[in-house]
Amino acid sequence: MVSKYATFPVIDTIGLSDIADIRPAIEKMVDIYQKRQDEFSFRILLPRGEKLTGKAKKIGITFQGELVLTIRKRGLVPQIRDLRYVHDENHYGWLLASPEMFERFEGRS
């Protein structure tokens, strides 16, 4: 069964399979966050599998810390909701979006 959040409208979907993928993703996201805070929405896909859960958690924790730190370094206030879900057989999904985007989506669901 596919989660209803797999259809959440996002600016972009970014796959993170390694720690090295984090920095370019964060730079892209924070650039967009600066310009479009009310319409900010990204889907992060993390690896899912029997031997990948620990790796996904490590990537996720590192990503979250770096994202908040980068937003604050740019003098912005992080106002981002997140929601984690099982995206498909091979990926965990993680939505990062403005509260307004979640309200719009939940209002139409």
N, C-alpha and C positions, 0 to 999 in steps of 0.2 A: 504494500500500500504506500502510495506517495503522500508525503505530508503536504498539507495545504500551503505551508510556507515555501515549498519548492516553486510556487508561482508568485511569490512576493516580488513586487516591482523594484528592481535595483538599477543603479547606474552602471554597475559592472559586477561580474563574478570573478573572484580571484582565487586560484588554487594555490594553497601553500603545502608543499610536500617536504620542505626542509627549512631550517633556520635561515639559510642564506636568502630565501625568498621574501623574508619579512621586510627588510629595509625598503626595497623598491615599491612594495605594496603600500607601505605606510606613507611614503612620500607622495604617491599618487592620491591616496585617500585624503590626506591632510590638505593638499592643494585644493581639492574639490570641497572639502569641509569649509575652508576659508571663504569660498565663493557661494556655496549653496547649502548653508546649515539647515534650512527648513525642508530641503528636498534631498538631504543626504541619505543614501542607502546603498549598502554593499553586501554582497553575499561572499562569505569566505568558505571555501571547501577545504576540509582537513581530511587526511587519510584515515580510512576506517578498515579495520580487519583485526583478526585475532592477535597478531603480533605488532599492530600499529597504534593501538589505543594509547599507550604510554608516550609514543612519539607525538601523536596528535595533541595530547595534553600539554606536553612541553612546548610545542610550537604555539599553541593557543595562549598559554600563560605569558610567554615571551612577547608574542604579538600584542596582547592586551596592554602590557606594561609599556612597551615602546610607543604604542599609539597614544596613550594618555600623556606620556612624557613629551612627545613631539607636539601634540596639540597645545599643551601648556607652555612649552618653549616658545611657541609662536604667539603667545599672549592671548590665547583663546580659552574659553571655558568649555570643557567637554560636556555636551548635552546629547548623549547618544544612548539609546536603549539597545540592548542586545537580547537575542533569543537563539538558543541552541536547539537543534533538532537533527534527526537522522534524515539526510538528504536522499541517499540511495544506498545501494548495496556496498559501494566502495568509498563513500564519503559521509562525514559528518557535515552538517550545514551550520553556519553561524551567521545570523543576520545582525548587522550593525546599521542602525538607522535613526534618524531624528524621531522624537516622540510623535511628531505630526504625521510622518509616514506610516507609523504603526496604527495611529488613529484612523487614517484614511483606509488602510487595508482592512482593519477589523470592522470598520463601518460598512464595508461592502461585502464582507464575508457572510 
